[in-house]
Amino acid sequence: MAFRTERKRAGRGLNETAEYLGVTKQAVNGWERGAFEPGIGALKKMAEFYGCTVDELLAPEETD
């Protein structure tokens, strides 16, 4: 999933994202590493915060 890609594209930090979503920085990091997945409510808020769609968040992570 493209959580990290979209966060960086939006210029948002882990702490800033966690605070906006009302979760811990570790939770956001865990989503980005694929250790676990956010609920639909968090996905919607994340998409709004990053200025993207939920579909873009759920797309495969880009590799360099």
N, C-alpha and C positions, 0 to 999 in steps of 0.2 A: 504494500500500500504506500501511497505517496505522501504520507503525513509530513515527513521531514522536508521533502522537496517543496511542498506547498508552503510550509512554515517559513523556510528560508527565502522562497520567492517573494513572500509577503513581507519579509524583513522583520519577522517576529522572533523573539527569544523564547526559550523554554519557560523561564519564570513568568514572563508576560502572558504567555499562552495559558499556563497553569492557573494563574490568578484570574484571568478572564473566564475560564471554564469552571473555576471553583474546585479544582483538583490539585494534587501535588505535582511538583516537577517530575518526580519519579514515575507518576502515572503517564504523563505525556511522553517521557523517555521510553517507557515500556511499550507504549503504542507504536512509537517510531521504530523500535527494535523488533517489533512483531511478537513480543512476549505475551501480550494480551491485546484485546480489541476494545475500543470505546463503545458505549451504547449509542443508539440512534440520536438521542438528545445531544450528546457531546459532539457527534459527527456534524449535526446541523449547526451548532454554535461555532464549531471549528471552521466550517466552510464559510460562514458569515464573517468570522474574524479574519480569515485569510483572503477573503474576496474571491472564492472559487466555489465550485459545486461539490456536492457530496460525491458525485461520480468521479470528479477529478481526484478527490482524496482517496477513493477506493481503487484507482488505477494502479497498475504495477509500478513499483519504485523505479525511477530512471537510474541507469548506471552510467558512470563516466567512462 
